[in-house]
Amino acid sequence: MWRNYLTVGIRALAKNKVYAFINIFGLAIGMAACLLILLFVRYEMNYDRWLPEAQNVYQFQSWYHSRETGRDDYLQMTPYTSGIALKKDFPQVASAVYVYSNDPVFEKDGQAVATENYLYADGDFLDAVPLPVARGSAHLLAANQAMLTQSEAMRRYGTEDVVGKTLSVITKGQHLDFKIVGVLRDIPKNSHLKINAIVRLDFPSFLANERQFFTCWGCQNGWVYMRLKPGADVKAMQAALPAWEKRNIPDEMAGDIRTNQGDDQDWHFVNVKDVHLGPAQNGAMTPGNDQRTITTFAIIALLILGMAVVNFTNLATARASQRAREVALRKVLGANRRQLITQFIGESLLIAGLAMVIALAMVELSMPWFANFLNADLGVTYLGSGGILLPVIGLVLLVGVLGGLYPAFFLSRFQPASVLKANKSSADPAGSGRLRSVLVVGQFAVSIGLIICTAVVYLQTVYARTVDPGFKRENIIQVEELSRYQLINSGDMIVEQMKRVPGVDAVGRTGIGVATSNNNNTGFI
């Protein structure tokens, strides 16, 4: 029986090549677009899930709410002293570490080269965030030890075999040497972490001239990460934070006015899997995303697939009169309605299966461009962890059944007597034309809506790229880190020296630079 259904379905497609081409390729394009978008959605929602023990690794965040302006400013960064207080007051914390990012100058063979994305840690970062290690030690057990990623090792030394070598850098005016004890696997792109190297420092000696760093509750300079003990109740820990703030954050006096950093900010435990799509996106290592945006993309993918299914249904019902005589003859020969419904749904599944094969070919061909456009590690795997074979089969069944259900019931309702009399109008069930009109109108409404949304997003992107920021970017040079203790008393002299440089029209100083996300009083010219 099933073999007969398959044979009839193939013959029907072969007999109507134009119909088959339009139906299969139209459905394939919709499926391909849906798959590409859903692969991107899955990629975004899987940030940092590759991290070992990710369910127990948390980032401690500072969320500001100004009582004066009502403005919210959610930071991933938090002060150094908060990490110290956490370890002291929460026994659920198995390990906690404070890190901040810096771009030191790398020294080798008398040459100095700029670096980026180096993390300075006050403890064993890998004990709190267990990153995969390619070779060497899996821990930074002492100060003045370092670990490079595979790419950074190749970039600086031309080999990954760097365990035991010395990493020499200049940072904050200091020459520092670190013993390389391990090599990290490169951090995947679907991570909020951006790391080329991790070095462990003795912060009290390294920042001996910046004593405020150790006690300031308003200095969001870096990140606090922690690994909780298995079974820790995070909700209970979060509920205990208001009392923790009152115990640890001291009052400050501005003249006769009492202030407290806890008045305008709250702290939150955020699992690393939730950082990328979380509300706190300021002070991030890598740009995050928004949960609503990802949900919108998922809805768009389903709308595109829905339009393809509606188009498939319309085409099937529009040519119903061409198959009316076949239905009538089958009923005369003894076929019942259930058998006819099964046959037509089988044909629908055949079309959906062929369309999916073509859609997968389109996805495979477009994936390199798509991944490069999004700067993402996107790929298609069919088996194993992350394989899409079962979802693809499910999608074929869903599309085949949804797209073929109404045409199957529609065609199976034809009455043999009416059809064989060649009375076309009586062969068409009442209301069928009205339903097709509703489907077509709905399809066009969704299409027009998506086109309008695309146009609005494009125009907003063009506007953001071309709007006048109020200054000429190409004529401004910024020099940062002028708040270092070695330079803090030389600011006026540096400004005067720069004014004498030919071609310089004006020089000014500021705490926070132009068009930067720097949240600290770093010092810029």
FIMI-211508 format. One line per field, with one value per residue (C-alpha): chain; residue number from 1; x, y, z. Coordinates in nm, 2 decimals, always signed. Layout:
chain: A ...;
resi: NUM ...;
x: X ...;
y: Y ...;
z: Z ...;
***
This chain:
chain: A A A A A A A A A A A A A A A A A A A A A A A A A A A A A A A A A A A A A A A A A A A A A A A A A A A A A A A A A A A A A A A A A A A A A A A A A A A A A A A A A A A A A A A A A A A A A A A A A A A A A A A A A A A A A A A A A A A A A A A A A A A A A A A A A A A A A A A A A A A A A A A A A A A A A A A A A A A A A A A A A A A A A A A A A A A A A A A A A A A A A A A A A A A A A A A A A A A A A A A A A A A A A A A A A A A A A A A A A A A A A A A A A A A A A A A A A A A A A A A A A A A A A A A A A A A A A A A A A A A A A A A A A A A A A A A A A A A A A A A A A A A A A A A A A A A A A A A A A A A A A A A A A A A A A A A A A A A A A A A A A A A A A A A A A A A A A A A A A A A A A A A A A A A A A A A A A A A A A A A A A A A A A A A A A A A A A A A A A A A A A A A A A A A A A A A A A A A A A A A A A A A A A A A A A A A A A A A A A A A A A A A A A A A A A A A A A A A A A A A A A A A A A A A A A A A A A A A A A A A A A A A A A A A A A A A A A A A A A A A A A A A A A A A A A A A A A A A A A A A A A A A A A A A A A A A A A A A A A A A A A A A A A;
resi: 1 2 3 4 5 6 7 8 9 10 11 12 13 14 15 16 17 18 19 20 21 22 23 24 25 26 27 28 29 30 31 32 33 34 35 36 37 38 39 40 41 42 43 44 45 46 47 48 49 50 51 52 53 54 55 56 57 58 59 60 61 62 63 64 65 66 67 68 69 70 71 72 73 74 75 76 77 78 79 80 81 82 83 84 85 86 87 88 89 90 91 92 93 94 95 96 97 98 99 100 101 102 103 104 105 106 107 108 109 110 111 112 113 114 115 116 117 118 119 120 121 122 123 124 125 126 127 128 129 130 131 132 133 134 135 136 137 138 139 140 141 142 143 144 145 146 147 148 149 150 151 152 153 154 155 156 157 158 159 160 161 162 163 164 165 166 167 168 169 170 171 172 173 174 175 176 177 178 179 180 181 182 183 184 185 186 187 188 189 190 191 192 193 194 195 196 197 198 199 200 201 202 203 204 205 206 207 208 209 210 211 212 213 214 215 216 217 218 219 220 221 222 223 224 225 226 227 228 229 230 231 232 233 234 235 236 237 238 239 240 241 242 243 244 245 246 247 248 249 250 251 252 253 254 255 256 257 258 259 260 261 262 263 264 265 266 267 268 269 270 271 272 273 274 275 276 277 278 279 280 281 282 283 284 285 286 287 288 289 290 291 292 293 294 295 296 297 298 299 300 301 302 303 304 305 306 307 308 309 310 311 312 313 314 315 316 317 318 319 320 321 322 323 324 325 326 327 328 329 330 331 332 333 334 335 336 337 338 339 340 341 342 343 344 345 346 347 348 349 350 351 352 353 354 355 356 357 358 359 360 361 362 363 364 365 366 367 368 369 370 371 372 373 374 375 376 377 378 379 380 381 382 383 384 385 386 387 388 389 390 391 392 393 394 395 396 397 398 399 400 401 402 403 404 405 406 407 408 409 410 411 412 413 414 415 416 417 418 419 420 421 422 423 424 425 426 427 428 429 430 431 432 433 434 435 436 437 438 439 440 441 442 443 444 445 446 447 448 449 450 451 452 453 454 455 456 457 458 459 460 461 462 463 464 465 466 467 468 469 470 471 472 473 474 475 476 477 478 479 480 481 482 483 484 485 486 487 488 489 490 491 492 493 494 495 496 497 498 499 500 501 502 503 504 505 506 507 508 509 510 511 512 513 514 515 516 517 518 519 520 521 522 523 524 525;
x: +0.00 +0.27 +0.47 +0.16 +0.12 +0.48 +0.46 +0.14 +0.30 +0.61 +0.40 +0.19 +0.50 +0.65 +0.33 +0.32 +0.68 +0.61 +0.39 +0.64 +0.93 +0.75 +0.62 +0.94 +1.17 +0.94 +0.92 +1.29 +1.37 +1.14 +1.29 +1.65 +1.58 +1.41 +1.70 +1.97 +1.79 +1.71 +2.08 +2.18 +1.92 +2.05 +2.41 +2.32 +2.13 +2.42 +2.68 +2.92 +2.74 +3.06 +3.23 +3.29 +3.08 +2.90 +2.60 +2.81 +3.01 +2.87 +2.96 +2.90 +2.74 +2.67 +2.33 +2.29 +1.97 +2.01 +1.76 +1.82 +1.78 +1.60 +1.85 +1.94 +2.30 +2.36 +2.73 +2.90 +3.19 +3.21 +3.47 +3.76 +3.65 +3.31 +3.50 +3.68 +3.36 +3.19 +3.45 +3.43 +3.05 +2.92 +3.04 +2.86 +3.14 +3.40 +3.64 +3.62 +3.86 +3.89 +4.02 +4.05 +4.15 +4.47 +4.67 +5.03 +5.33 +5.49 +5.87 +6.08 +6.43 +6.44 +6.12 +5.80 +5.46 +5.12 +4.88 +4.51 +4.27 +4.52 +4.34 +4.52 +4.39 +4.44 +4.41 +4.37 +4.12 +4.09 +3.98 +3.68 +3.63 +3.76 +3.87 +3.99 +4.37 +4.56 +4.89 +5.07 +4.91 +4.54 +4.59 +4.77 +4.90 +5.12 +5.18 +5.38 +5.25 +5.08 +4.88 +4.84 +4.58 +4.69 +4.66 +4.84 +5.13 +5.16 +5.14 +5.41 +5.64 +5.56 +5.47 +5.23 +5.51 +5.57 +5.54 +5.84 +5.91 +5.91 +5.64 +5.78 +5.55 +5.54 +5.22 +5.15 +5.51 +5.64 +5.85 +5.70 +5.81 +5.58 +5.65 +5.42 +5.28 +5.01 +4.84 +4.46 +4.25 +4.13 +3.81 +3.51 +3.34 +3.01 +3.15 +3.12 +3.49 +3.75 +4.09 +4.43 +4.63 +4.57 +4.84 +4.83 +4.96 +5.02 +4.78 +4.90 +5.25 +5.14 +4.89 +5.09 +5.04 +4.67 +4.54 +4.19 +4.15 +4.13 +3.86 +3.65 +3.29 +3.22 +3.52 +3.39 +3.73 +3.70 +3.50 +3.44 +3.39 +3.30 +3.24 +2.98 +2.97 +2.73 +2.38 +2.43 +2.10 +2.16 +1.81 +1.88 +2.22 +2.06 +1.80 +2.09 +2.27 +2.08 +2.19 +2.54 +2.55 +2.47 +2.73 +3.01 +2.96 +3.07 +2.91 +3.10 +3.07 +3.06 +3.07 +2.77 +2.60 +2.61 +2.64 +2.66 +2.74 +2.47 +2.20 +2.22 +2.34 +2.25 +2.46 +2.35 +2.47 +2.44 +2.52 +2.78 +2.53 +2.30 +2.56 +2.55 +2.17 +2.14 +2.03 +2.38 +2.57 +2.79 +3.14 +3.14 +3.44 +3.24 +2.92 +2.62 +2.27 +1.92 +1.67 +1.39 +1.60 +1.67 +1.30 +1.21 +1.44 +1.29 +0.94 +1.06 +1.19 +0.86 +0.67 +0.89 +0.83 +0.46 +0.44 +0.61 +0.35 +0.06 +0.20 +0.23 -0.13 -0.26 -0.09 -0.23 -0.59 -0.57 -0.51 -0.76 -1.00 -0.72 -0.72 -1.10 -1.15 -0.87 -1.04 -1.38 -1.24 -1.06 -1.38 -1.58 -1.31 -1.36 -1.12 -1.25 -1.19 -0.93 -0.72 -0.74 -0.63 -0.34 -0.23 -0.24 -0.06 +0.20 +0.24 +0.28 +0.55 +0.73 +0.73 +0.85 +1.13 +1.25 +1.23 +1.43 +1.71 +1.74 +1.71 +2.00 +2.21 +2.13 +2.22 +2.55 +2.64 +2.55 +2.68 +3.05 +2.92 +2.65 +2.90 +3.15 +2.89 +2.79 +3.15 +3.02 +3.14 +2.83 +2.82 +2.60 +2.64 +2.38 +2.48 +2.61 +2.59 +2.43 +2.33 +2.02 +1.92 +1.63 +1.50 +1.52 +1.32 +1.07 +1.05 +0.98 +0.70 +0.55 +0.56 +0.44 +0.14 +0.05 +0.09 -0.10 -0.37 -0.62 -0.56 -0.60 -0.94 -1.03 -0.96 -1.11 -1.45 -1.51 -1.83 -1.79 -2.13 -2.07 -1.72 -1.80 -2.08 -1.80 -1.98 -1.68 -1.87 -2.05 -1.72 -1.56 -1.67 -1.84 -1.61 -1.29 -1.22 -1.29 -1.03 -0.77 -0.83 -0.78 -0.45 -0.33 -0.42 -0.25 +0.06 +0.09 +0.03 +0.32 +0.54 +0.47 +0.52 +0.86 +0.97 +0.87 +1.06 +1.37 +1.35 +1.32 +1.62 +1.83 +1.75 +1.83 +2.16 +2.24 +2.14 +2.36 +2.65 +2.62 +2.48 +2.69 +2.84 +2.93 +3.30 +3.53 +3.64 +3.93 +4.09 +4.08 +4.36 +4.32 +4.60 +4.47 +4.60 +4.71 +4.57 +4.86 +5.04 +5.36 +5.19 +4.91 +5.12 +5.25 +4.92 +4.97 +5.32 +5.20 +4.93 +5.17 +5.42 +5.15 +5.03 +5.37 +5.35 +5.30 +4.95 +4.79 +4.51 +4.39 +4.45 +4.22 +4.20 +3.90 +3.83 +3.63 +3.72 +3.52 +3.32 +3.45 +3.27 +3.53 +3.35 +3.66 +3.84 +4.12 +4.24 +4.25 +4.39;
y: +0.00 +0.25 +0.16 +0.23 +0.57 +0.66 +0.56 +0.76 +1.06 +1.05 +1.01 +1.31 +1.53 +1.40 +1.47 +1.83 +1.94 +2.32 +2.27 +2.04 +2.28 +2.58 +2.39 +2.21 +2.50 +2.75 +2.52 +2.46 +2.83 +2.88 +2.58 +2.70 +3.05 +2.90 +2.66 +2.93 +3.16 +2.89 +2.78 +3.13 +3.14 +2.81 +2.95 +3.26 +3.06 +2.82 +3.08 +2.94 +2.61 +2.44 +2.55 +2.27 +2.30 +2.59 +2.54 +2.63 +2.92 +3.27 +3.63 +3.89 +4.20 +4.56 +4.70 +5.08 +5.26 +5.64 +5.78 +6.13 +6.06 +5.73 +5.59 +5.22 +5.12 +4.74 +4.65 +4.31 +4.47 +4.50 +4.63 +4.43 +4.46 +4.29 +3.97 +3.97 +4.03 +3.75 +3.49 +3.60 +3.59 +3.32 +2.96 +2.84 +3.00 +2.73 +2.97 +3.33 +3.55 +3.91 +3.98 +4.29 +4.33 +4.50 +4.54 +4.53 +4.57 +4.23 +4.22 +3.96 +3.98 +4.35 +4.41 +4.56 +4.46 +4.57 +4.30 +4.28 +4.09 +3.99 +3.92 +4.01 +3.78 +3.81 +3.43 +3.10 +3.20 +2.84 +2.72 +2.95 +2.93 +2.58 +2.66 +2.37 +2.33 +2.21 +2.15 +2.21 +2.30 +2.35 +2.60 +2.93 +2.83 +3.12 +3.49 +3.57 +3.27 +3.29 +3.09 +3.17 +3.05 +2.84 +3.13 +3.37 +3.13 +3.08 +3.46 +3.55 +3.24 +3.06 +2.74 +2.61 +2.45 +2.75 +2.59 +2.69 +3.00 +3.35 +3.60 +3.96 +4.26 +4.62 +4.73 +5.04 +5.15 +4.83 +4.55 +4.22 +3.86 +3.57 +3.20 +3.03 +2.72 +2.61 +2.67 +2.72 +2.60 +2.89 +3.04 +2.96 +3.26 +3.17 +3.29 +3.62 +3.57 +3.73 +3.60 +3.58 +3.53 +3.51 +3.62 +3.60 +3.90 +3.99 +4.28 +4.45 +4.50 +4.55 +4.83 +4.95 +5.31 +5.28 +5.20 +5.32 +5.02 +4.78 +4.97 +5.15 +5.02 +5.25 +5.14 +4.90 +4.81 +4.43 +4.12 +3.88 +3.52 +3.24 +2.87 +2.76 +2.44 +2.17 +2.22 +2.58 +2.77 +3.07 +3.22 +3.22 +3.38 +3.65 +3.71 +3.76 +4.03 +4.34 +4.25 +4.17 +4.52 +4.68 +4.48 +4.55 +4.89 +5.18 +5.52 +5.81 +6.17 +6.44 +6.75 +6.71 +6.47 +6.10 +5.87 +5.50 +5.31 +5.06 +5.32 +5.33 +4.98 +4.62 +4.31 +4.00 +3.64 +3.57 +3.22 +3.24 +3.08 +3.38 +3.66 +3.69 +3.75 +3.90 +4.26 +4.37 +4.46 +4.75 +4.67 +4.34 +4.16 +4.10 +4.26 +4.07 +4.04 +4.07 +3.79 +3.97 +4.01 +3.64 +3.56 +3.79 +3.61 +3.28 +3.42 +3.55 +3.20 +3.04 +3.31 +3.24 +2.87 +2.94 +3.14 +2.86 +2.61 +2.84 +2.88 +2.50 +2.46 +2.71 +2.55 +2.21 +2.33 +2.55 +2.25 +2.04 +2.03 +1.87 +1.57 +1.56 +1.29 +1.08 +1.10 +1.01 +0.71 +0.59 +0.62 +0.43 +0.15 +0.12 +0.36 +0.52 +0.87 +0.76 +0.59 +0.91 +1.13 +0.90 +0.91 +1.29 +1.34 +1.09 +1.30 +1.61 +1.44 +1.34 +1.70 +1.82 +1.56 +1.66 +2.03 +1.96 +1.79 +2.10 +2.32 +2.14 +2.18 +2.56 +2.58 +2.40 +2.62 +2.95 +2.86 +2.98 +3.32 +3.33 +3.24 +3.50 +3.77 +3.70 +3.64 +3.32 +2.96 +2.83 +2.49 +2.21 +1.87 +1.60 +1.34 +1.35 +1.65 +1.94 +1.73 +1.85 +1.52 +1.45 +1.81 +1.81 +1.49 +1.64 +1.95 +1.75 +1.56 +1.88 +2.07 +1.77 +1.71 +2.08 +2.16 +1.85 +1.81 +2.06 +1.97 +1.60 +1.66 +1.90 +1.66 +1.36 +1.54 +1.53 +1.35 +1.10 +1.17 +1.54 +1.51 +1.24 +1.47 +1.72 +1.98 +2.16 +2.40 +2.13 +1.94 +2.22 +2.21 +2.53 +2.79 +2.65 +2.96 +3.18 +3.00 +3.03 +3.40 +3.43 +3.23 +3.45 +3.77 +3.64 +3.54 +3.89 +4.06 +3.87 +3.93 +4.31 +4.33 +4.16 +4.38 +4.69 +4.57 +4.49 +4.84 +5.01 +4.82 +4.89 +5.26 +5.28 +5.11 +5.36 +5.64 +5.52 +5.48 +5.82 +6.05 +6.35 +6.27 +6.63 +6.58 +6.47 +6.12 +6.12 +6.43 +6.31 +6.11 +5.98 +5.89 +5.70 +5.58 +5.93 +5.87 +5.63 +5.74 +5.79 +6.05 +6.19 +6.50 +6.56 +6.62 +6.99 +6.94 +6.67 +6.89 +7.18 +6.95 +6.82 +7.16 +7.23 +6.93 +7.06 +7.00 +6.99 +7.25 +7.18 +6.95 +6.87 +6.63 +6.42 +6.14 +5.93 +5.92 +6.01 +5.72 +5.46 +5.23 +5.29 +5.32 +5.43 +5.75 +5.65 +5.98 +6.07 +6.34;
z: +0.00 +0.10 -0.21 -0.42 -0.25 -0.31 -0.68 -0.73 -0.56 -0.78 -1.09 -0.99 -0.94 -1.27 -1.46 -1.33 -1.34 -1.32 -1.02 -0.86 -0.92 -0.77 -0.48 -0.39 -0.44 -0.27 +0.03 +0.02 +0.03 +0.33 +0.51 +0.44 +0.57 +0.88 +0.95 +0.91 +1.15 +1.40 +1.39 +1.48 +1.76 +1.90 +1.88 +2.07 +2.34 +2.39 +2.49 +2.75 +2.78 +2.66 +2.98 +3.23 +3.54 +3.38 +3.60 +3.91 +3.77 +3.83 +3.75 +4.02 +3.87 +3.98 +3.88 +3.92 +3.96 +4.01 +4.26 +4.12 +3.75 +3.75 +3.51 +3.51 +3.43 +3.46 +3.48 +3.45 +3.63 +4.01 +4.26 +4.38 +4.74 +4.67 +4.58 +4.91 +5.10 +4.91 +5.00 +5.36 +5.40 +5.17 +5.26 +4.94 +4.74 +4.66 +4.48 +4.38 +4.18 +4.06 +3.72 +3.50 +3.14 +3.02 +2.70 +2.81 +2.58 +2.50 +2.50 +2.32 +2.17 +2.22 +2.03 +2.19 +2.05 +2.17 +2.30 +2.38 +2.60 +2.88 +3.21 +3.54 +3.82 +4.19 +4.23 +4.05 +3.78 +3.65 +3.99 +3.96 +3.59 +3.47 +3.12 +2.90 +2.90 +2.60 +2.78 +3.10 +3.43 +3.48 +3.76 +3.84 +4.18 +4.25 +4.16 +3.85 +3.66 +3.33 +3.08 +2.71 +2.46 +2.17 +1.93 +2.15 +2.20 +1.83 +1.78 +2.03 +2.01 +1.69 +1.88 +2.13 +2.32 +2.55 +2.90 +3.11 +2.89 +3.03 +2.94 +2.96 +2.95 +3.04 +3.22 +3.42 +3.37 +3.53 +3.37 +3.47 +3.40 +3.43 +3.41 +3.15 +3.32 +3.08 +2.74 +2.72 +2.44 +2.23 +2.37 +2.14 +1.98 +2.16 +2.49 +2.68 +2.78 +2.56 +2.67 +2.50 +2.83 +3.20 +3.44 +3.82 +4.01 +4.37 +4.37 +4.69 +4.56 +4.19 +4.29 +4.59 +4.48 +4.42 +4.77 +4.69 +4.45 +4.75 +4.94 +4.68 +4.64 +4.35 +4.13 +3.88 +3.72 +3.66 +3.71 +4.00 +3.91 +4.15 +4.14 +4.39 +4.58 +4.43 +4.56 +4.66 +4.68 +4.46 +4.53 +4.90 +4.84 +4.63 +4.90 +5.15 +4.95 +5.08 +5.44 +5.30 +5.15 +5.48 +5.67 +5.42 +5.24 +5.47 +5.47 +5.30 +5.38 +5.12 +5.34 +5.57 +5.33 +5.40 +5.10 +5.06 +4.74 +4.83 +4.80 +4.42 +4.33 +4.38 +4.33 +4.15 +4.10 +3.73 +3.59 +3.31 +3.07 +3.12 +3.09 +2.71 +2.70 +3.04 +3.12 +3.21 +2.90 +3.01 +3.11 +2.91 +2.76 +2.44 +2.31 +2.43 +2.29 +2.41 +2.49 +2.32 +2.00 +1.99 +2.05 +1.77 +1.53 +1.63 +1.56 +1.22 +1.14 +1.22 +1.02 +0.71 +0.75 +0.80 +0.48 +0.29 +0.43 +0.34 -0.01 -0.04 +0.09 -0.16 -0.45 -0.35 -0.32 -0.63 -0.85 -0.67 -0.97 -1.18 -0.93 -0.88 -1.14 -0.99 -0.65 -0.80 -0.98 -0.66 -0.47 -0.74 -0.72 -0.35 -0.18 +0.13 +0.26 +0.51 +0.24 +0.03 +0.32 +0.39 +0.02 -0.01 +0.33 +0.20 -0.11 +0.10 +0.31 -0.01 -0.12 +0.22 +0.22 -0.12 -0.02 +0.29 +0.10 -0.12 +0.18 +0.35 +0.04 +0.04 +0.41 +0.36 +0.06 +0.24 +0.59 +0.54 +0.42 +0.69 +0.97 +0.84 +0.82 +1.18 +1.30 +1.46 +1.48 +1.30 +1.14 +1.05 +1.22 +1.18 +1.45 +1.80 +2.04 +1.86 +1.57 +1.37 +1.21 +1.45 +1.44 +1.06 +1.04 +1.29 +1.08 +0.76 +0.94 +1.08 +0.75 +0.55 +0.78 +0.83 +0.46 +0.35 +0.61 +0.46 +0.10 +0.19 +0.36 +0.09 -0.20 -0.02 +0.01 -0.37 -0.46 -0.75 -0.90 -0.92 -1.06 -1.32 -1.45 -1.51 -1.30 -1.17 -0.94 -0.75 -0.72 -0.52 -0.16 -0.03 +0.12 -0.03 -0.24 +0.06 +0.27 -0.01 -0.02 +0.36 +0.34 +0.05 +0.23 +0.55 +0.36 +0.19 +0.53 +0.69 +0.39 +0.39 +0.77 +0.74 +0.45 +0.65 +0.96 +0.74 +0.58 +0.92 +1.07 +0.76 +0.77 +1.14 +1.08 +0.80 +1.03 +1.32 +1.07 +0.91 +1.18 +1.28 +1.63 +1.68 +1.62 +1.34 +1.43 +1.18 +1.34 +1.70 +1.87 +2.22 +2.46 +2.76 +3.10 +3.20 +3.55 +3.63 +3.94 +3.74 +3.52 +3.74 +3.84 +3.48 +3.31 +3.25 +3.12 +2.88 +2.75 +2.69 +2.51 +2.28 +2.19 +2.04 +1.81 +1.45 +1.32 +1.67 +1.70 +2.05 +2.34 +2.63 +2.92 +3.04 +3.28 +3.03 +2.66 +2.36 +2.21 +2.45 +2.69 +2.96 +3.29 +3.49 +3.55 +3.33 +3.20 +2.83 +2.61;
***
